[in-house]
Amino acid sequence: MGIEVDLDTAVGSGDPAATGMAGGAELLAFAEAAVKGASLGGLRSALIAAVGMDGAAQAAATVAAFSGLVRVADGTGIPIDDGLASASTEIRGQLDLDSFAGAGNSDLRAVVAGGANDPISLFGGASS
């Protein structure tokens, strides 16, 4: 159920016109420019035309919230726990999340190598 979206496009390696979302190309362009600190003038107008004023306001609020959350997480050095690291290996690879600076807060070598897949070892117990 729901909308099928192209995650490759979400991280800039796909075709922005093929997002699978109404106004997807405009949303991506706006979000990317906002995160990079680029000028939003023309992009803001295009976004409003594509998704309306309420949609544009929601997009701006979402970009701001995620930007703030990432800064807090990076600033405090929050590591990813072994269970989540193991469960998210595929999607982190698809989205290239391990290339972000915050990934340095976690030791993902064991997980990437196949590490903590045993539920007992995820919680610090010894496997039999």
HELIX and SHEET records of a PDB file:
HELIX    1   1 LEU A    7  ALA A   10  1                                   4    
HELIX    2   2 PRO A   16  ALA A   18  5                                   3    
HELIX    3   3 GLY A   24  LYS A   36  1                                  13    
HELIX    4   4 GLY A   41  THR A   76  1                                  36    
HELIX    5   5 ASP A   82  ALA A   87  1                                   6    
HELIX    6   6 THR A   89  LEU A   95  1                                   7    
HELIX    7   7 LEU A   97  SER A   99  5                                   3    
HELIX    8   8 ALA A  101  ASN A  105  5                                   5    
HELIX    9   9 ARG A  109  VAL A  112  1                                   4    
HELIX   10  10 PRO A  119  LEU A  122  1                                   4    
END                                                                             
